[in-house]
């Protein structure tokens, strides 16, 4: 198909095209800034570009954009795939750096996420991303939050350079294994181009004095993968690669792509995968303990931690006055912070009622069926309290 191009386009117009395009990559926990956020350069000029983002440096307004939406790849689900008819745009590294600096100086954005579609191969595209990062850090003395995307096939010294400039780096695996990736992105190689880069990032983080955090992303539901496949890879990434976060992007069909007639993935599936992912990362659960159905998928209608507790703790409730941290984290309604508060509170005396737990930040409605307090089951009428 013939691509529509624009020969002359100012930087703001490019950002209006490329900023919303970056929203397909959930690189931080973000919510789009609404109408009552700080005023943009011109009215509504930055709609879809600025996000409230939870970053390693705290929650900040983040500019998410691409250096280019021109792509040589044919990923089956992607709106940027080669040959698809839509208006594309490209920044030069200095052009994007100068535009971001202006936005940053006006207080509209305090961080930037740098990514790009692939043109001229992964290493060449990575060079352009690195050039923008270096211009910001060296030429413009920018010291704020910077997330640098690693391209498929990027060289190890490029990754080392990215980690020198970035607060966070990421490379998208897209699928949990090579078989599934072939269905999504036939030109990409799972082990050689993608997974190997995560290994390099992990190796470099071991020696860097101030190593950036690292993340990845899966596209969920487009290639027929099960939750078990996704969580097997997720568990390995947390345990062996030290990733800060695995993101799950539910598949939504795009017109004029090979997968345009595939049904979209539900919000519930994405939510359950995130819940299970946190159980693996923060709560000491193993992949095998998740409550899968016969097809290897999590239940859509219930929190996997609650399902596990109903199967394992309903008849064997946990005594909160003697449980260790690992046991506390298995109880619905108790997270890492709540577990620490319970352990500290026990130094002051016995825990005897739900009101005390409520003050410690425990979601008492969820916890009550699975606990014992000083040898007694808690009174159920107290579950009317907010959780």
Secondary structure, 3 states (H helix, E strand, C coil): CCCCCCCCCCHHHHHHHHHHHHHHCCCCEEEECCCCCCCCCCCCCCCCCEEEEEECCEEEEEEEEECECCCCCCCCCCCCCCCCCCCCCECCHHHHHHHHHHHHHCCCCCEEEEECCCCCCHHHHHHHHHHHHHHHHHHCCCCCEEEEECCCCCCHHHHHHHHHHCCEEECCCECCCHHHHHHHCCCCCHHHHHHHHHHHHHHHHHHCCCCCEEEEEEEECCCCCCHHHHHHHHHHHHHHHCCCEEEEEECCCCCCCCCCCCCCCCHHHHHHHHHHHHHHHHCCCCHHHCCECCCCCECCCCCHHHHHHHHHCCCCCEECCCCCHHHHHCCCCCCHHHHHHHHHHHHHCCCCCHHHHHHCCCCHHHHHHHEEECCEECCHHHHHCCC
